[in-house]
Amino acid sequence: MGASVGRVLQGNGHEVLWASEGRSAATHERAQAFRDASSIRELVREVDVVFSVCPPHAALDVARAVQGFDGIYVDGNAISPMRAREVAALHPRFVDGGIVGGPPDEPGTTLYLSGAEAATIAALCSGSNLEPRVIVDASAVKMVYAAWSKGTAAMLLAIREVAQRLGVEEEWRLATPELAEPLARAERASATKGWRWIGEMEEIAETFAAVGQPAGFHRAAAEVYRAS
């Protein structure tokens, strides 16, 4: 996702930098179109905006790694509003972001943005496949969106597992033909990205608990993805 966001910004005429220090060969390949600043320390000296797009469990670590950066810090990760406030405490020029949809290599992905400088970030993406929307609480929108999209995918995976173990999978599939394609999508996605969604489900569970709703749905979803 991060490389796709970088390509959008590059396509809009902005120079995109990244830091290769300590990164894998696969990351090097994804970022080959961007200028390598080598280290995080060098990168923050050269840029006006830092975009953080990483698995949720790493969001705070990334924010801490560039603490002291005086530009705009955009957290585009699937984190709870509470976690977003923790990141905001580290970066005075914080913009809360939430990406809804797939990698923006084609139209259909929205970047929700909140904060005093959200409009500045929205302008960077204007007219691209990454449609910016400035709203009140970007992280909250990301949480409720993924609560449904990835939460229900986890439920389907769990139901399939129960049906298999009880020996009724064939009958279950015959009784619910409308679930065949959603289940296939969930199986494909969990096989490649399920590990990334564990932290996201945990962030959603915390979000639910914070407003007095049961957190168990998404804690269970995290366990489903942990086992996938």
Secondary structure, DSSP 8 states (H G I E B T S, - for coil): -HHHHHHHHHHTT---EE--TT--HHHHHHTTTSEE-SSHHHHHHH-SEEEE-S-GGGHHHHHHHTTT--SEEEE-S---HHHHHHHHTT-TTEEEEEEESS-TTSS-EEEEEESTTHHHHHHHHTTSSEEEEE-S-HHHHHHHHHHHHHHHHHHHHHHHHHHHHTT-HHHHHHH-GGGHHHHHHHHHHHHHHHHHHHHHHHHHHHHHHHTTS--HHHHHHHHHHHH-
